Amino acid sequence: MATPTAQQQRAFGIDLVAFFHPEFWGVSTPAEVAAKADADPPTFWNKVLDAVTAAGITSIELTFPPGDWRSAIRAYGSARAFAEALSARGIRVVSGFFVDLARYHGEIPDTDIPRILASADEYADFLRTCGAEIMVVSLPMRRSWDDADPFFVDRTTVGRMADVLNRLGHRTLLKGVRVALHNEAHSMFCLSNDVDLFMLLTDPVYVWLCADTGHLKLSGADPVHVVDRHRDRLLLAHFKDAIGSSPVHLPIDETIHADHRKYFRRVGAGAVDWLGWTRLLADIGYQGDTLLELAPVPDPVSDMAEARRYISTLAHALDLRGPELKEKAVS
């Protein structure tokens, strides 16, 4: 069984969304960040990887554009060349975010499923070339509560989506890549009940859990309680903090992800029970990376360093304290 000391020794990783803040790039808007990256992919990736190295981070999770796998290929020419560039810096790819399902609001048309599965095949090939074995999948967004055509996340809709996920997980597993569901706030996989339904209706051979502490907190769930119920499915954890839950009636439109950011904080600066989380992962025997996820910030290097310090201090304190003191929170 893993111990807090084992957690302290695990590799620290980062989701590349942390680098999407306009100020980090000397521009004013997210659109300008995307345009800058698209115009010069090598410069974009070199700056990101320099920052990762400066923060003492050794693994990354690829995300949506401009920090996605297709951009990496444009910058380096191939998956193998990208992997070699990372290796030269002492960095590896631990996982990749699959965006195709998250682009929908509600159900996915049956006619789109073959394209989605083919896209997952292609991405899995890229990930394996880079040495990664995890594909993180976020599900379609809910519709706003007052939408004229409501979308209910119930056993019927979850059952249909579970079939897609099982098929997707089967395809990627044949290539050595496991699918892990990510609980994105305001998606059909964010509430405590959502997690229970999807874990029940998906096949555990093919579908795993990527638990995001910040998004669970933002959705009104307790990350420790939710993951404890599904500890056998935990494949990867995103370490993210939030100050509390967002309104359930928040409009779900093109601004929803920007609205989330006002609630997110770096690890240790929000309301997540990090003491309980650290103890749970040790009890589970979690062996994955400590994958930090920061909302886009102007100075990601400082935030990553502070998050690393907090987690390492917490794990060390838990390891050194006697049983009676381990019950107390670490400030």
MIKOL-513597 format. One record per residue (C-alpha): residue number from 1; residue in one letter; x, y, z. Coordinates in steps of 0.02 Angstrom, whole numbers, plus 32768, in hexadecimal, padded with zeros to 4 digits. Example, Ala and Ser with C-alpha at 12.3 -4.5 7.8 and 13.67 -1.06 7.14 Angstrom:
REM MIKOL-513597
{1; 'A'; {8267; 7F1F; 8186}},
{2; 'S'; {82AC; 7FCB; 8165}},
***
This chain:
REM MIKOL-513597
{1; 'M'; {8000; 8000; 8000}},
{2; 'A'; {803E; 80AE; 7FD7}},
{3; 'T'; {806E; 8125; 8064}},
{4; 'P'; {8073; 81E3; 806E}},
{5; 'T'; {812E; 81D6; 804F}},
{6; 'A'; {8108; 817D; 7FAA}},
{7; 'Q'; {8095; 820D; 7F7B}},
{8; 'Q'; {8121; 8286; 7FA1}},
{9; 'Q'; {8192; 8228; 7F28}},
{10; 'R'; {8116; 821C; 7E99}},
{11; 'A'; {8139; 8282; 7DFE}},
{12; 'F'; {80E7; 832C; 7DF1}},
{13; 'G'; {808C; 834F; 7D50}},
{14; 'I'; {8029; 83E0; 7D07}},
{15; 'D'; {7F95; 83F2; 7C92}},
{16; 'L'; {7FC9; 846C; 7C0A}},
{17; 'V'; {7F2E; 84D8; 7C1E}},
{18; 'A'; {7F91; 8532; 7CA6}},
{19; 'F'; {7FF2; 858A; 7C1C}},
{20; 'F'; {7F5F; 85D5; 7BC0}},
{21; 'H'; {7F54; 867B; 7C1C}},
{22; 'P'; {7F6B; 8711; 7BA5}},
{23; 'E'; {7FE2; 876B; 7C1C}},
{24; 'F'; {805A; 86D9; 7C17}},
{25; 'W'; {8068; 86F8; 7B5B}},
{26; 'G'; {8067; 87B6; 7B60}},
{27; 'V'; {7FBF; 87C5; 7B09}},
{28; 'S'; {7F10; 87F8; 7B3D}},
{29; 'T'; {7E97; 876C; 7B10}},
{30; 'P'; {7E8F; 86AD; 7B06}},
{31; 'A'; {7E72; 86BF; 7A4A}},
{32; 'E'; {7F18; 8717; 7A3A}},
{33; 'V'; {7F6E; 868B; 7A9A}},
{34; 'A'; {7F25; 860C; 7A21}},
{35; 'A'; {7F58; 8675; 798A}},
{36; 'K'; {8009; 8689; 79CD}},
{37; 'A'; {801A; 85CD; 79E8}},
{38; 'D'; {7FD1; 85A5; 793D}},
{39; 'A'; {8047; 861D; 78E5}},
{40; 'D'; {80E3; 85D7; 7938}},
{41; 'P'; {80CA; 852D; 798B}},
{42; 'P'; {8184; 850F; 79B4}},
{43; 'T'; {8192; 85B3; 7A14}},
{44; 'F'; {80F0; 858D; 7A71}},
{45; 'W'; {812A; 84E1; 7AA6}},
{46; 'N'; {81DB; 8517; 7AD4}},
{47; 'K'; {8197; 859C; 7B4A}},
{48; 'V'; {811D; 8522; 7B9A}},
{49; 'L'; {81A1; 849C; 7BB2}},
{50; 'D'; {821E; 851B; 7BF6}},
{51; 'A'; {819C; 854C; 7C79}},
{52; 'V'; {8177; 8496; 7CA4}},
{53; 'T'; {8231; 8477; 7CBE}},
{54; 'A'; {8246; 8516; 7D26}},
{55; 'A'; {81BC; 84DC; 7D9B}},
{56; 'G'; {820E; 8433; 7DB8}},
{57; 'I'; {817E; 83D7; 7D63}},
{58; 'T'; {81A8; 8333; 7D0C}},
{59; 'S'; {8107; 82FE; 7CB5}},
{60; 'I'; {807F; 8352; 7C50}},
{61; 'E'; {7FCD; 8333; 7C1B}},
{62; 'L'; {7FA6; 836E; 7B6B}},
{63; 'T'; {7F04; 83CE; 7B60}},
{64; 'F'; {7E9A; 842B; 7AE1}},
{65; 'P'; {7EE3; 84A8; 7A64}},
{66; 'P'; {7F5E; 84F7; 7A66}},
{67; 'G'; {7FAC; 847A; 7AE0}},
{68; 'D'; {7F6E; 83E2; 7A80}},
{69; 'W'; {7FBF; 8351; 7A27}},
{70; 'R'; {7FA3; 8392; 7977}},
{71; 'S'; {7FFA; 8435; 79A4}},
{72; 'A'; {808B; 83CF; 79EA}},
{73; 'I'; {809B; 8374; 7943}},
{74; 'R'; {809A; 841A; 78E5}},
{75; 'A'; {8124; 8457; 7957}},
{76; 'Y'; {8195; 83BD; 7953}},
{77; 'G'; {8161; 835F; 78B6}},
{78; 'S'; {812D; 82BB; 7905}},
{79; 'A'; {80FA; 8269; 79A8}},
{80; 'R'; {81A5; 8218; 79B7}},
{81; 'A'; {8200; 82BE; 799F}},
{82; 'F'; {818F; 830D; 7A22}},
{83; 'A'; {81B3; 8281; 7A9D}},
{84; 'E'; {826E; 8294; 7A7F}},
{85; 'A'; {8264; 8350; 7A9E}},
{86; 'L'; {820C; 8331; 7B43}},
{87; 'S'; {8287; 82AA; 7B76}},
{88; 'A'; {8318; 8320; 7B58}},
{89; 'R'; {82CB; 8392; 7BDC}},
{90; 'G'; {82A4; 8306; 7C56}},
{91; 'I'; {81E8; 8312; 7C33}},
{92; 'R'; {816E; 828B; 7C00}},
{93; 'V'; {80B8; 8285; 7BC9}},
{94; 'V'; {804F; 8230; 7C4F}},
{95; 'S'; {7FA4; 8249; 7BFD}},
{96; 'G'; {7F45; 82A0; 7B75}},
{97; 'F'; {7E9D; 82F8; 7B7C}},
{98; 'F'; {7E20; 82BC; 7AF8}},
{99; 'V'; {7DB2; 834F; 7AC7}},
{100; 'D'; {7D3C; 8304; 7A48}},
{101; 'L'; {7CAE; 82D8; 7AC0}},
{102; 'A'; {7CBB; 8377; 7B29}},
{103; 'R'; {7C8E; 83E2; 7A92}},
{104; 'Y'; {7BD9; 83AA; 7A98}},
{105; 'H'; {7B48; 83EA; 7B00}},
{106; 'G'; {7ADB; 8355; 7B27}},
{107; 'E'; {7AD3; 82B5; 7AC3}},
{108; 'I'; {7B4B; 8286; 7A38}},
{109; 'P'; {7AFC; 825D; 7990}},
{110; 'D'; {7B15; 81A8; 795D}},
{111; 'T'; {7B5B; 81E2; 78B6}},
{112; 'D'; {7BED; 8237; 7910}},
{113; 'I'; {7C25; 819E; 7972}},
{114; 'P'; {7C90; 814B; 78E9}},
{115; 'R'; {7CF2; 81EC; 78D3}},
{116; 'I'; {7D0A; 81FB; 7990}},
{117; 'L'; {7D4B; 8149; 799E}},
{118; 'A'; {7DC1; 8163; 790B}},
{119; 'S'; {7E02; 8202; 795C}},
{120; 'A'; {7E22; 81A4; 79FE}},
{121; 'D'; {7E81; 811E; 799F}},
{122; 'E'; {7EF3; 81A1; 7953}},
{123; 'Y'; {7F0F; 81F8; 79F9}},
{124; 'A'; {7F34; 8154; 7A51}},
{125; 'D'; {7FBD; 8131; 79D2}},
{126; 'F'; {800A; 81DA; 79F7}},
{127; 'L'; {8002; 81C0; 7AB4}},
{128; 'R'; {8054; 8115; 7AAD}},
{129; 'T'; {80E0; 8159; 7A41}},
{130; 'C'; {80FC; 81DB; 7AC9}},
{131; 'G'; {80FA; 8154; 7B4F}},
{132; 'A'; {8053; 8186; 7B9A}},
{133; 'E'; {7FCE; 8108; 7BCB}},
{134; 'I'; {7F3A; 8175; 7BFF}},
{135; 'M'; {7EB8; 81D1; 7B98}},
{136; 'V'; {7E53; 8249; 7C03}},
{137; 'V'; {7DA1; 8261; 7BC3}},
{138; 'S'; {7D27; 82EA; 7BF3}},
{139; 'L'; {7C72; 82D0; 7BC5}},
{140; 'P'; {7BF3; 8342; 7B71}},
{141; 'M'; {7BB8; 83DA; 7BCE}},
{142; 'R'; {7B0D; 83E2; 7C1B}},
{143; 'R'; {7A90; 845E; 7BD6}},
{144; 'S'; {7A58; 84F2; 7C3E}},
{145; 'W'; {79D1; 84C3; 7CBD}},
{146; 'D'; {7950; 852F; 7C63}},
{147; 'D'; {7979; 84F5; 7BB2}},
{148; 'A'; {78DE; 84E1; 7B44}},
{149; 'D'; {791D; 8432; 7B17}},
{150; 'P'; {7957; 83EE; 7BC0}},
{151; 'F'; {79DB; 8367; 7BCB}},
{152; 'F'; {79CA; 82F2; 7C60}},
{153; 'V'; {7A60; 8293; 7CA0}},
{154; 'D'; {7A03; 81F7; 7CD2}},
{155; 'R'; {7A19; 813C; 7CBE}},
{156; 'T'; {79E0; 8140; 7C09}},
{157; 'T'; {7A56; 81C8; 7BCC}},
{158; 'V'; {7AE6; 8187; 7C35}},
{159; 'G'; {7AC9; 80D8; 7BF1}},
{160; 'R'; {7AD8; 8117; 7B3D}},
{161; 'M'; {7B76; 8179; 7B65}},
{162; 'A'; {7BBE; 80E5; 7BC5}},
{163; 'D'; {7BB0; 807C; 7B27}},
{164; 'V'; {7C17; 80FD; 7AC8}},
{165; 'L'; {7C98; 8102; 7B53}},
{166; 'N'; {7CA7; 8045; 7B5C}},
{167; 'R'; {7CC5; 803D; 7AA1}},
{168; 'L'; {7D41; 80CB; 7AAA}},
{169; 'G'; {7D9B; 807A; 7B3D}},
{170; 'H'; {7DA4; 7FD5; 7AE0}},
{171; 'R'; {7DF1; 8027; 7A46}},
{172; 'T'; {7E77; 8084; 7AA9}},
{173; 'L'; {7E9F; 7FF2; 7B1C}},
{174; 'L'; {7ECD; 7F8B; 7A83}},
{175; 'K'; {7F56; 800D; 7A6A}},
{176; 'G'; {7F8D; 800C; 7B20}},
{177; 'V'; {7F30; 80AA; 7B56}},
{178; 'R'; {7EAC; 80AD; 7BDF}},
{179; 'V'; {7E19; 8125; 7BE0}},
{180; 'A'; {7DF9; 8189; 7C7F}},
{181; 'L'; {7D5E; 81F6; 7C96}},
{182; 'H'; {7D7E; 82A8; 7CD0}},
{183; 'N'; {7CF8; 82FE; 7D39}},
{184; 'E'; {7CE8; 83A7; 7CE3}},
{185; 'A'; {7C75; 841F; 7D3F}},
{186; 'H'; {7BCB; 8439; 7CEA}},
{187; 'S'; {7BE7; 83A2; 7C7B}},
{188; 'M'; {7B80; 8303; 7C85}},
{189; 'F'; {7C0A; 82BB; 7CF2}},
{190; 'C'; {7C22; 8335; 7D80}},
{191; 'L'; {7BA6; 8317; 7E0D}},
{192; 'S'; {7BBA; 8290; 7E8F}},
{193; 'N'; {7B26; 8233; 7E44}},
{194; 'D'; {7B71; 8240; 7D95}},
{195; 'V'; {7C10; 81EA; 7DCE}},
{196; 'D'; {7BAE; 815F; 7E20}},
{197; 'L'; {7B44; 8143; 7D84}},
{198; 'F'; {7BD5; 8140; 7D0A}},
{199; 'M'; {7C3F; 80D0; 7D78}},
{200; 'L'; {7BAB; 8059; 7D85}},
{201; 'L'; {7B7F; 8055; 7CCC}},
{202; 'T'; {7C2C; 8053; 7C7C}},
{203; 'D'; {7C97; 7FB6; 7C73}},
{204; 'P'; {7D28; 7FC4; 7CF0}},
{205; 'V'; {7D97; 7F64; 7C79}},
{206; 'Y'; {7D8E; 7FF3; 7BFC}},
{207; 'V'; {7D5F; 8091; 7C5B}},
{208; 'W'; {7DB8; 80DD; 7CF0}},
{209; 'L'; {7DAD; 817C; 7D59}},
{210; 'C'; {7E15; 821B; 7D4E}},
{211; 'A'; {7DDD; 8277; 7DEA}},
{212; 'D'; {7DF0; 8334; 7DE7}},
{213; 'T'; {7DE5; 8379; 7E97}},
{214; 'G'; {7DC2; 842C; 7E61}},
{215; 'H'; {7D37; 8402; 7DE8}},
{216; 'L'; {7CE4; 838E; 7E66}},
{217; 'K'; {7CEB; 8417; 7EEA}},
{218; 'L'; {7CA8; 8495; 7E6D}},
{219; 'S'; {7C17; 841E; 7E49}},
{220; 'G'; {7BE9; 8414; 7F01}},
{221; 'A'; {7C33; 8367; 7F20}},
{222; 'D'; {7CB3; 8330; 7FA1}},
{223; 'P'; {7D47; 82E8; 7F3D}},
{224; 'V'; {7D7B; 8278; 7FCD}},
{225; 'H'; {7CCF; 8229; 7FE2}},
{226; 'V'; {7CB1; 8214; 7F27}},
{227; 'V'; {7D58; 81C4; 7F00}},
{228; 'D'; {7D53; 8156; 7F9B}},
{229; 'R'; {7CB6; 8104; 7F54}},
{230; 'H'; {7D0F; 80DE; 7EB1}},
{231; 'R'; {7DC1; 80C4; 7EED}},
{232; 'D'; {7DD7; 802A; 7E80}},
{233; 'R'; {7DB9; 8092; 7DE3}},
{234; 'L'; {7E32; 8121; 7E09}},
{235; 'L'; {7EB7; 8128; 7D81}},
{236; 'L'; {7EEE; 81DE; 7D87}},
{237; 'A'; {7ECF; 8273; 7DF9}},
{238; 'H'; {7ECE; 832C; 7DCC}},
{239; 'F'; {7F05; 8394; 7E61}},
{240; 'K'; {7EA1; 8435; 7E57}},
{241; 'D'; {7E51; 84A6; 7EDA}},
{242; 'A'; {7DB0; 850A; 7EDD}},
{243; 'I'; {7D64; 8584; 7F59}},
{244; 'G'; {7CBB; 852F; 7F54}},
{245; 'S'; {7C2D; 84FB; 7EE2}},
{246; 'S'; {7BEB; 8562; 7E51}},
{247; 'P'; {7B30; 8586; 7E3D}},
{248; 'V'; {7AD2; 84F3; 7DF3}},
{249; 'H'; {7A6E; 856C; 7D87}},
{250; 'L'; {7B07; 85BB; 7D36}},
{251; 'P'; {7AE5; 85CA; 7C7A}},
{252; 'I'; {7B40; 8542; 7C1B}},
{253; 'D'; {7B7D; 8599; 7B7E}},
{254; 'E'; {7C21; 85CB; 7B2B}},
{255; 'T'; {7C54; 862D; 7BC7}},
{256; 'I'; {7C3F; 859E; 7C43}},
{257; 'H'; {7CF8; 856F; 7C4E}},
{258; 'A'; {7D2C; 8623; 7C67}},
{259; 'D'; {7CA8; 8631; 7CF0}},
{260; 'H'; {7CF6; 859B; 7D48}},
{261; 'R'; {7D9E; 85F0; 7D5A}},
{262; 'K'; {7D64; 866D; 7DDD}},
{263; 'Y'; {7D48; 85D9; 7E53}},
{264; 'F'; {7DEB; 857C; 7E35}},
{265; 'R'; {7E89; 858F; 7E9C}},
{266; 'R'; {7F32; 853D; 7EA4}},
{267; 'V'; {7F41; 84A7; 7F17}},
{268; 'G'; {7F35; 84DD; 7FCD}},
{269; 'A'; {7EE0; 8584; 7FAC}},
{270; 'G'; {7E2C; 8546; 7FA3}},
{271; 'A'; {7DB0; 84D9; 7FFF}},
{272; 'V'; {7DE4; 8428; 7FCA}},
{273; 'D'; {7E0B; 83B6; 805D}},
{274; 'W'; {7EC1; 8394; 802F}},
{275; 'L'; {7EE4; 833A; 80D2}},
{276; 'G'; {7E58; 82BF; 80AF}},
{277; 'W'; {7E89; 82B2; 7FF8}},
{278; 'T'; {7F3E; 828B; 801F}},
{279; 'R'; {7F0E; 8205; 809D}},
{280; 'L'; {7E90; 81B9; 8023}},
{281; 'L'; {7F0F; 81A9; 7F97}},
{282; 'A'; {7F8A; 8159; 800F}},
{283; 'D'; {7F04; 80DF; 8049}},
{284; 'I'; {7ED3; 80B4; 7F96}},
{285; 'G'; {7F88; 809A; 7F66}},
{286; 'Y'; {7F7E; 811A; 7EDA}},
{287; 'Q'; {801B; 810E; 7E6F}},
{288; 'G'; {7FF4; 8191; 7DEA}},
{289; 'D'; {8047; 823A; 7DD2}},
{290; 'T'; {801A; 82CE; 7E3F}},
{291; 'L'; {7FCD; 8327; 7DAA}},
{292; 'L'; {7FB2; 83DE; 7DD2}},
{293; 'E'; {7F29; 843A; 7D77}},
{294; 'L'; {7F29; 84F6; 7D80}},
{295; 'A'; {7EAE; 856D; 7D33}},
{296; 'P'; {7F0E; 85DA; 7CB7}},
{297; 'V'; {7F78; 8653; 7D1E}},
{298; 'P'; {7FF2; 86DE; 7CF1}},
{299; 'D'; {8082; 868B; 7D4E}},
{300; 'P'; {806A; 85CE; 7D43}},
{301; 'V'; {811C; 85A8; 7D7B}},
{302; 'S'; {8100; 85FA; 7E25}},
{303; 'D'; {8057; 85A6; 7E3C}},
{304; 'M'; {809D; 84FB; 7E0E}},
{305; 'A'; {812D; 8511; 7E86}},
{306; 'E'; {80B8; 8545; 7F13}},
{307; 'A'; {8044; 84B2; 7EF1}},
{308; 'R'; {80D7; 843A; 7EF4}},
{309; 'R'; {8114; 8483; 7F98}},
{310; 'Y'; {8068; 8474; 7FE8}},
{311; 'I'; {804C; 83BF; 7FB4}},
{312; 'S'; {80FC; 838A; 7FE4}},
{313; 'T'; {80EE; 83DF; 808E}},
{314; 'L'; {8045; 838F; 80AF}},
{315; 'A'; {8081; 82E0; 8081}},
{316; 'H'; {811F; 82F5; 80E8}},
{317; 'A'; {80BD; 8333; 8180}},
{318; 'L'; {8046; 82A0; 8176}},
{319; 'D'; {80D8; 8229; 816D}},
{320; 'L'; {812E; 8271; 8206}},
{321; 'R'; {809A; 828C; 827A}},
{322; 'G'; {8059; 820F; 82F6}},
{323; 'P'; {7FAB; 81C3; 82D9}},
{324; 'E'; {7F55; 8243; 8349}},
{325; 'L'; {7FA5; 82D7; 82F0}},
{326; 'K'; {7F7F; 8297; 8241}},
{327; 'E'; {7EC8; 82BF; 8261}},
{328; 'K'; {7EF0; 8379; 8264}},
{329; 'A'; {7EF1; 83E4; 81C8}},
{330; 'V'; {7F94; 842A; 8186}},
{331; 'S'; {7F91; 84E4; 8168}},
***
